[in-house]
Every structure is written in structure tokens, then in C-alpha cells.
Amino acid sequence: MNEVEIIQHPLIEGLSLFFDTLDYRTPHMHQEWELVWVLEGALSVRCGQIHSVVEPGELALFNPGQPHEFHKVEDSCTFLCLQASPRSFPGMDRMLAESAALRPFLSEQELDRVRGTLLSMMQDYLEQPACYELLCMGKACLLLHLLLTRLPCHRMTAAEAAEVDRRNTRLTRLLAFVDENYMHKIRLSDFAEQEGRSMSYLSHFVKETLNQSFQEYVNTVRFNCACKLIAAGDRKMLDVCLESGFSDYRYFSKTFRQRLNMTPEEYSRQTGTPALNAAKVHHSLHSLERFYSREQSLELLRRFAGKAGAI
């Protein structure tokens, strides 16, 4: 959970904009609003029990502290992301949108305005004209005002906010527990004992927050670890199996066939040539993403702005 935000964007305090090409990012959360505009490839999104697919051209808004999970649908998904801290916008703390999807609540003209504003902000953010910080923050204020006055929203009470914080803190501890122990035999009962809560409560908690069982999540982390080790090369498949926490090679191979429709050996022959090699590839237990330098981002901006007919 500490690696939620892989790339730091310190140009403007409380505001980040970046392009990202993603294969997956396991359940994560952060303390900013996150507005995602999918540009290429569809994005599969899970927020607790809710699953949706954001198609190219569509937008989605995620609340501060809202756990969510991303996966590509087929090809890698490229999107433009705006992250904005509520602390930078007076009066917006505890304000939550009740829908991630924008289309049901904004007109086509308003959606075009959101897309155009994001492109314009990204241009200012990258080119840094005089007082670009004011330009970007001003545009972010207008965007948030539009979104939070069109989407169904509510302001949490202090008690609601405290409960959300307690749940998110427990989720953070759970994810850290898995990170520290996935390579060994790991049981939810051990975490339950650590938390002083019943197995029944925590089984329900995991299913509600991650939309999967505890063991399913552990297996996902192990699978991601195996993919990372294979991509790094120079390891025997049996070593990858054991280092990833799989105690049985048959189950290790079965996992690859179920998830990728290929064996680990077949997967190893396909690695080493990720799309967009010029980008900075981040491959970890929790994500496979490709980030971009300023120059690469400007090139992407020109390409997508041309497609959108903006700027």
C-alpha cells in the first residue's frame, strides 16, 4: 500500500497530472480525488462490490480514501489522470461523489468541457508558462465545481469520516500483512488474531472491500510476483514458483493457465517486449504500469489533443 502512487509529481502542491499506460493495479487508495480519462484501451474498475468498464473516451471520478482496483480489458489501457487533494480546495473536505461514472449526470457538452479542460491543464502543467500554478489550480477548481454540482454528492459527518478512516486503516494493515507474508503459508486467522476480530467479521470485511476472498487476493499477489520474476529473467520456473509463495508447481502452472491461458514457460517466452518501451515501466506486486517523461508526455498530449479536436 505504500507504493500506491509510484511516480511523484511535485510541480504543484496538492495537484498532479500524468499519463499512465496500465495493465493492472491491485486494490489501492489515496487521499486525493482522482479523475481518469481513458484514452486508449478499456479500463476495468472495481470499487468494493461495484464493477464497471470505462471505455475509451469516457471519464471516471474516484473519491479520496475510496479503495479501487484497475485492470486492462484486452490491450494495455492509457489514460490521463488528475489527482487533486481536498486540502487544496476550501470547504471540500468530506465531500464525496456517489457515482464514479460521469456520463449519466453530465451533458455531452459538459463532458467535452471536462476533456478540453484536462488537455489544457496538462499543457500548462508540462509547458509551465508564467504563473502556470494559478492556471492549473483555477482550472481544477472549475472542474471540481462542475463535477461536484452535477454528480450526486453528500458531505460525510465527522462520525462517518471516522468510520471510513478506521476501515481504510484496517484495509491498509491487511494489505501490508499479505505483502509481508505471501511467500509463506498465510492464513486470515493470523490476521484476525492480530486485529482482535473474529474470522467471520474479517471474511466479510475482505469480501466487501476487495470483492474477493482473502485467499483469492493472496493468490493474485503471488501471481503478480511470479510475473515480475519471470519478466526479470534468469530464473528457473521452479524457483519462481517457490519464491512467489506457491508450494505446488502444478497449482502454479494451473494459475497461469486460468489467468492467461498459457503455461509459465509460454509466458516467459513472451516477456521482455512490453509496449511503449520508451516509457518508464514499473512492475511490482501491485502494478504493471508505464509512466512518461515530460517530453514523452508532450508528445502524447499532442497526439490525443489532435484526436479530440482540442487545443
C-alpha positions in Angstrom: 0.0 0.0 0.0 3.0 2.3 0.4 3.6 2.2 -3.3 0.1 3.4 -4.3 1.5 6.4 -6.1 4.5 5.2 -7.9 5.6 8.4 -9.6 5.7 11.6 -7.6 4.6 14.8 -9.4 5.7 17.7 -7.1 5.2 20.5 -9.6 2.2 21.9 -7.8 1.4 21.1 -4.2 -2.0 19.3 -4.0 -2.3 18.8 -7.7 -0.8 16.1 -10.1 -1.4 15.4 -13.8 0.2 12.5 -15.7 -0.3 9.9 -18.4 -0.3 6.3 -17.4 -0.4 3.1 -19.5 -1.6 0.3 -17.3 -2.0 -3.5 -17.3 -3.2 -3.7 -13.7 -3.1 -2.0 -10.3 -4.3 -4.0 -7.3 -6.7 -2.5 -4.7 -5.3 0.8 -3.6 -6.4 4.2 -2.2 -5.1 7.7 -1.7 -6.2 10.9 -0.2 -6.9 12.8 -3.4 -9.8 12.9 -5.9 -8.7 11.0 -8.9 -10.3 11.9 -12.3 -9.4 9.4 -15.0 -9.9 10.0 -18.7 -9.4 6.7 -20.7 -7.7 7.4 -24.0 -6.8 4.0 -25.4 -7.9 0.6 -24.4 -10.8 -0.1 -21.9 -10.3 0.0 -18.2 -11.9 -2.5 -15.9 -12.6 -0.9 -12.5 -13.7 -2.4 -9.2 -14.8 -0.3 -6.2 -15.8 -2.7 -3.5 -18.8 -4.7 -4.8 -19.2 -2.5 -7.9 -17.6 -3.5 -11.2 -17.6 -1.3 -14.3 -15.7 -0.9 -17.6 -14.6 2.6 -18.6 -14.5 2.7 -22.4 -12.1 4.9 -24.4 -13.2 8.5 -24.3 -15.1 8.0 -21.1 -14.2 9.5 -17.6 -14.5 8.3 -14.0 -14.1 10.1 -10.7 -12.8 8.3 -7.5 -13.2 9.8 -4.1 -10.4 10.4 -1.5 -9.9 7.3 0.5 -12.0 5.1 -1.8 -10.4 1.7 -2.4 -10.4 0.8 -6.1 -8.7 -1.6 -8.5 -7.7 -1.2 -12.1 -7.2 -3.8 -14.9 -6.8 -3.6 -18.6 -9.6 -5.4 -20.5 -7.6 -6.6 -23.5 -4.8 -4.3 -24.6 -3.0 -2.0 -22.1 -5.0 1.0 -21.1 -3.7 4.5 -21.5 -5.3 7.3 -19.5 -4.8 10.9 -18.4 -5.1 11.3 -14.7 -5.8 14.3 -12.5 -5.2 13.9 -8.7 -6.4 16.8 -6.5 -6.1 17.0 -2.7 -9.2 18.2 -0.9 -6.9 20.1 1.4 -6.1 22.5 -1.5 -9.8 23.4 -2.1 -11.5 25.1 0.9 -14.8 23.6 2.1 -14.4 20.4 0.0 -13.2 18.1 2.8 -15.5 15.1 3.4 -17.4 15.8 0.2 -17.9 12.6 -1.7 -19.4 11.8 -5.1 -21.9 8.9 -5.1 -21.1 7.8 -8.6 -17.8 7.2 -10.4 -19.4 7.5 -13.8 -19.8 11.0 -15.2 -21.9 10.3 -18.4 -25.3 9.7 -16.6 -25.1 13.1 -15.0 -23.3 15.5 -17.4 -24.4 16.6 -20.8 -22.3 15.8 -23.9 -21.3 19.5 -24.0 -20.2 19.3 -20.3 -18.2 16.1 -20.9 -16.4 17.8 -23.8 -15.7 20.8 -21.5 -14.1 18.4 -18.9 -12.0 16.7 -21.6 -10.9 20.1 -23.1 -10.1 21.5 -19.6 -8.0 18.4 -18.8 -6.0 18.8 -22.0 -5.5 22.5 -21.4 -4.4 21.9 -17.8 -1.9 19.2 -19.0 -0.4 21.6 -21.5 0.0 24.3 -18.8 1.4 21.7 -16.4 4.0 20.4 -18.8 5.0 23.7 -20.6 4.9 25.8 -17.4 4.1 29.2 -18.7 4.2 32.2 -16.3 2.1 31.6 -13.2 1.1 28.1 -14.6 0.4 27.0 -11.0 -2.5 29.6 -10.8 -3.8 28.5 -14.2 -3.8 24.8 -13.2 -5.4 25.4 -9.8 -8.0 27.7 -11.3 -9.0 25.1 -13.9 -9.0 22.4 -11.3 -11.4 24.5 -9.2 -13.8 24.9 -12.1 -13.6 21.2 -12.9 -14.4 20.1 -9.4 -17.2 22.7 -9.1 -18.8 21.2 -12.3 -18.4 17.6 -11.2 -19.5 18.1 -7.6 -22.5 20.1 -8.6 -23.6 17.6 -11.3 -22.9 14.3 -9.7 -25.0 13.1 -6.7 -22.8 14.0 -3.7 -23.0 14.2 0.0 -20.8 15.6 2.8 -19.8 13.0 5.4 -20.4 13.7 9.1 -17.5 13.6 11.4 -18.7 10.1 12.6 -18.9 8.8 9.0 -15.5 10.1 8.2 -14.0 8.5 11.3 -15.6 5.2 10.4 -14.2 5.4 6.8 -10.8 6.2 8.2 -11.0 3.2 10.6 -11.9 0.8 7.7 -9.3 2.2 5.4 -6.6 1.9 8.1 -7.6 -1.8 8.7 -7.5 -2.4 4.9 -4.0 -0.9 4.8 -2.9 -3.2 7.6 -4.5 -6.2 5.8 -2.7 -5.4 2.5 0.6 -4.9 4.4 0.1 -8.2 6.2 -0.2 -10.0 2.8 2.8 -8.2 1.4 4.9 -9.3 4.3 3.7 -13.0 4.3 2.5 -14.1 0.8 5.8 -16.0 0.2 5.0 -18.3 3.2 1.9 -20.1 4.4 -0.6 -17.3 5.2 -4.0 -17.5 6.9 -6.7 -15.0 7.6 -7.0 -16.4 11.1 -3.5 -15.0 11.9 -4.6 -11.5 10.8 -7.8 -11.9 12.8 -5.8 -12.7 15.9 -3.6 -9.7 15.2 -6.6 -7.4 14.8 -8.6 -8.9 17.7 -11.6 -9.6 15.5 -13.5 -12.7 14.6 -12.8 -14.7 11.4 -16.5 -14.1 10.4 -16.1 -10.3 10.6 -12.8 -10.2 8.7 -14.0 -12.6 6.0 -17.0 -10.3 5.4 -14.7 -7.3 5.6 -12.4 -8.6 2.9 -15.2 -9.6 0.6 -16.9 -6.3 1.0 -13.8 -4.1 0.5 -11.8 -6.2 -2.1 -14.7 -8.0 -3.8 -12.8 -11.3 -3.4 -11.9 -13.8 -0.7 -8.7 -13.4 1.3 -7.2 -16.4 -0.4 -8.1 -15.1 -3.9 -6.3 -11.8 -3.1 -3.2 -13.7 -1.8 -3.1 -15.8 -5.0 -3.3 -12.6 -7.0 -0.3 -11.1 -5.2 1.6 -14.4 -5.7 0.7 -14.5 -9.4 1.9 -10.9 -9.8 5.1 -11.7 -8.0 5.7 -14.7 -10.4 5.1 -12.5 -13.5 7.6 -9.9 -12.2 10.2 -12.6 -11.5 9.7 -14.2 -14.9 10.0 -10.8 -16.6 13.3 -10.2 -14.8 14.7 -13.3 -16.4 17.5 -15.7 -15.3 15.3 -17.8 -13.0 14.2 -21.4 -13.3 10.4 -21.9 -13.2 10.6 -24.0 -10.1 12.5 -21.2 -8.3 9.9 -18.7 -9.4 7.1 -20.9 -8.1 8.7 -21.2 -4.7 9.8 -17.6 -4.4 6.3 -16.4 -5.3 4.8 -18.4 -2.4 3.3 -21.3 -4.5 4.2 -24.5 -2.7 2.9 -26.8 -5.5 4.2 -26.5 -9.1 1.0 -28.0 -10.6 -1.1 -25.3 -8.9 1.4 -22.6 -10.0 1.1 -23.8 -13.6 -2.7 -24.1 -13.3 -2.9 -20.5 -12.1 -1.2 -19.3 -15.2 -3.4 -21.3 -17.5 -6.5 -20.0 -15.7 -5.4 -16.3 -15.8 -3.5 -16.1 -19.1 -4.5 -19.3 -20.9 -0.8 -20.3 -21.1 1.8 -22.0 -19.1 4.5 -20.1 -17.1 7.0 -21.3 -19.7 4.9 -19.9 -22.6 4.5 -16.6 -20.7 8.3 -16.4 -20.1 8.8 -16.5 -23.9 6.5 -13.5 -24.4 8.0 -11.2 -21.8 10.7 -8.6 -22.4 9.0 -6.6 -25.0 6.4 -4.5 -23.2 4.5 -2.0 -25.3 5.9 1.6 -25.3 9.4 0.5 -24.3 10.5 4.2 -24.2 8.3 4.7 -21.1 9.4 4.0 -17.6 8.0 0.6 -16.8 7.0 -0.1 -13.2 6.4 -3.8 -12.5 5.7 -4.8 -8.9 3.5 -6.9 -6.7 0.7 -4.4 -7.2 1.0 -2.9 -10.6 2.3 -3.1 -14.2 2.3 0.5 -15.4 4.3 2.7 -17.8 4.9 6.3 -17.0 6.3 9.0 -19.2 8.9 11.8 -19.1 7.9 15.4 -19.7 9.0 15.1 -23.4 7.1 11.9 -23.9 4.0 13.4 -22.2 4.1 16.4 -24.5 4.1 14.0 -27.5 1.2 12.1 -26.1 -0.6 15.3 -25.4 -0.3 16.5 -29.0 -1.5 13.1 -30.3 -4.5 12.8 -28.1 -5.4 16.5 -28.4 -5.4 16.1 -32.2 -7.8 13.1 -31.8 -10.0 15.1 -29.5 -10.0 18.2 -31.8 -8.9 20.3 -28.8 -6.1 22.8 -28.2 
